[in-house]
């Protein structure tokens, strides 16, 4: 298994843990009557995210942001692996992505400005460089 795929698995596990970081306080704040419900708008009066605390809302947005980032990273990790472009360089980029995604959660939850955006940018850049490494890998065909 390439290092990029290992980091992808770790990133997926991190993503699962992020859901816990958000879901536990959301359930404590809202109660299971709301969180286990079908969440129909007429029953809730306003969206659940408008009913949670600021930190819990930030954790939810960080989780949703990783939904988008993880998709691109997965494409990059798989493309690097399938193209045979895996190297020390691409492994380093994969680890940078994961470190940035881990750092992003407290940065978002604690409202670190401008650090949240800088940390996001590092992960995004690492993913883009991985995609380029796969795209420009020497062809074995």
C-alpha positions as CSV (number, residue, x, y, z in Angstrom):
1,X,0.0,0.0,0.0
2,X,1.3,3.4,-0.9
3,X,1.8,6.1,1.8
4,X,-0.8,8.2,0.1
5,X,-3.4,5.5,0.5
6,X,-2.5,5.0,4.2
7,X,-2.9,8.7,4.7
8,X,-6.3,8.5,2.9
9,X,-7.4,5.8,5.3
10,X,-6.2,7.9,8.3
11,X,-8.0,10.9,6.8
12,X,-11.2,8.9,6.5
13,X,-10.9,7.8,10.2
14,X,-10.2,11.4,11.2
15,X,-13.4,12.4,9.3
16,X,-15.4,9.8,11.3
17,X,-13.9,11.2,14.5
18,X,-14.9,14.7,13.5
19,X,-18.5,13.6,13.3
20,X,-18.3,12.5,16.9
21,X,-16.7,15.9,17.9
22,X,-19.7,17.6,16.4
23,X,-22.5,15.1,17.2
24,X,-21.8,14.8,21.0
25,X,-22.2,18.5,21.8
26,X,-25.0,18.8,19.3
27,X,-26.9,16.1,21.1
28,X,-26.2,17.5,24.5
29,X,-27.3,21.0,23.4
30,X,-30.4,20.0,21.4
31,X,-31.5,16.8,23.0
32,X,-32.2,13.5,21.3
33,X,-35.8,14.5,20.6
34,X,-34.5,16.9,18.0
35,X,-31.4,15.1,16.8
36,X,-33.2,11.7,16.3
37,X,-36.2,13.2,14.7
38,X,-36.8,13.4,10.9
39,X,-35.9,17.1,11.2
40,X,-38.9,18.3,9.3
41,X,-38.8,22.1,9.1
42,X,-42.3,22.6,10.4
43,X,-41.4,20.7,13.6
44,X,-38.1,22.4,14.3
45,X,-39.1,26.0,13.7
46,X,-35.6,26.8,12.5
47,X,-32.6,24.7,11.2
48,X,-30.7,22.8,13.9
49,X,-27.5,24.6,13.1
50,X,-29.2,27.8,14.2
51,X,-30.0,26.2,17.5
52,X,-26.6,25.1,18.6
53,X,-23.8,27.0,20.3
54,X,-21.2,28.9,18.2
55,X,-18.4,26.3,18.9
56,X,-20.7,23.4,18.0
57,X,-21.8,25.2,14.8
58,X,-18.1,25.7,13.9
59,X,-17.4,22.0,14.5
60,X,-20.3,21.2,12.1
61,X,-18.9,23.5,9.5
62,X,-15.4,22.1,9.9
63,X,-16.9,18.6,9.4
64,X,-18.8,19.7,6.3
65,X,-15.7,21.4,4.9
66,X,-13.8,18.1,5.3
67,X,-16.5,16.4,3.2
68,X,-15.4,18.5,0.3
69,X,-11.7,18.4,1.0
70,X,-11.6,14.6,1.5
71,X,-13.2,14.0,-1.9
72,X,-10.4,15.9,-3.7
73,X,-7.7,14.3,-1.5
74,X,-9.1,10.8,-2.2
75,X,-9.0,11.5,-6.0
76,X,-5.4,12.7,-5.5
77,X,-4.2,9.7,-3.4
78,X,-5.8,7.2,-5.7
79,X,-4.5,9.0,-8.8
80,X,-0.9,9.1,-7.4
81,X,-1.1,5.4,-6.6
82,X,-2.6,4.3,-9.9
83,X,-0.2,6.4,-11.9
84,X,2.8,5.1,-10.2
85,X,3.8,8.6,-9.1
86,X,4.1,7.7,-5.4
87,X,7.4,9.1,-4.0
88,X,8.8,10.7,-0.9
89,X,7.6,14.0,-2.3
90,X,4.0,12.8,-2.7
91,X,4.0,11.0,0.7
92,X,5.1,14.3,2.3
93,X,2.3,16.1,0.6
94,X,-0.2,13.5,1.8
95,X,1.0,14.0,5.4
96,X,0.8,17.7,5.1
97,X,-2.8,17.4,4.0
98,X,-3.6,15.2,7.0
99,X,-1.8,17.5,9.5
100,X,-3.6,20.5,8.0
101,X,-7.0,18.8,8.3
102,X,-6.3,17.8,11.9
103,X,-5.1,21.4,12.8
104,X,-8.1,22.8,10.9
105,X,-10.7,21.5,13.4
106,X,-9.4,23.4,16.5
107,X,-8.5,26.4,14.4
108,X,-12.1,26.6,13.2
109,X,-13.7,25.7,16.6
110,X,-11.6,28.4,18.4
111,X,-12.1,31.0,15.6
112,X,-8.4,31.5,14.8
113,X,-8.3,34.2,12.2
114,X,-6.5,34.2,9.8
115,X,-4.9,30.8,10.8
116,X,-8.0,28.8,9.9
117,X,-7.8,30.0,6.4
118,X,-4.0,29.5,6.2
119,X,-4.3,25.9,7.5
120,X,-7.1,25.2,5.0
121,X,-4.9,26.6,2.2
122,X,-2.0,24.3,3.1
123,X,-4.2,21.2,2.8
124,X,-5.7,22.5,-0.4
125,X,-2.3,23.2,-1.9
126,X,-0.9,19.8,-0.9
127,X,-3.9,18.2,-2.6
128,X,-3.4,20.2,-5.7
129,X,0.3,19.4,-5.9
130,X,-0.6,15.7,-5.5
131,X,-3.0,15.9,-8.4
132,X,-0.3,17.6,-10.5
133,X,2.2,14.9,-9.5
134,X,-0.2,12.2,-10.7
135,X,-1.1,14.1,-13.9
136,X,2.5,14.6,-14.9
137,X,3.8,11.2,-13.8
138,X,5.8,9.5,-16.5
139,X,3.6,7.1,-18.4
140,X,4.5,3.4,-18.4
141,X,2.3,2.7,-21.4
